Every structure is written in C-alpha cells, then in structure tokens.
Amino acid sequence: MSVLVLRKKATQEETREMMKNLESYIKVAVDISKGILAGGGVLHADCESVLIQEGSRQEDIWGADWYPESQEIRFEAMINLAPRRKNRSMEIQDPNIREKVKMVIQNLLEK
C-alpha cells in the first residue's frame, strides 16, 4: 500500500504511486487545519491513520475521492461519518468543510 503525505503539489510520479491501489481514482484524507493530505490507501482510514501518525488531529481530517482524469472530487468516506462532529452521513454535509477539502485537493493534486 502506497500512502503518501502531500504538503506541496504532487508530481506525476507521486500521483501514479497513489493510483496503484485503485487505478482510476485516489482515496484521500485531508487535514483542513494544516492544509495537507494523505492519499493512496485502499481505505480512507489508511490515509487518516498516516495523517494522525504525522500529528494531525482526527477532528480536522475528512475523506474524499479524487479522480485525476476528470479532475472530479467526491466527498464520501466512512471516516466522515462522525456524529460528534455533527456529520451524520458518509458525505461531508457542511458546505464550509467541503470547500476547505476541495481547496486542499485542488492545491495539491490538480494539474
């Protein structure tokens, strides 16, 4: 499993590495406080775990999927199901949090 932590724009090689597990998309966990992400795991929880090991707080981490070919983001992940954070769905419900996740993904993964 190849989970990479990105603090700056991903190179083509890093993007290919993160796509090895799922081929057409990348599961990511985004730390909206630090503006970083971990990507490339089989599960969003794999990416979340790496961020926590790097010092991120779980309450700042949200999951999404990134589709490099279409540059599309999907905001669904099991790690988003967090009633104590007032998110009672796998999809990120708060538009402000969605926008923060989107901005980090665009800054670090978009072409």
Summary of the structure (lengths in Angstrom):
residues: 111
radius of gyration: 12.4
end to end distance: 23.6
largest distance: 37.4
contacts: 351
relative contact order: 0.20
helix: 38%
strand: 24%
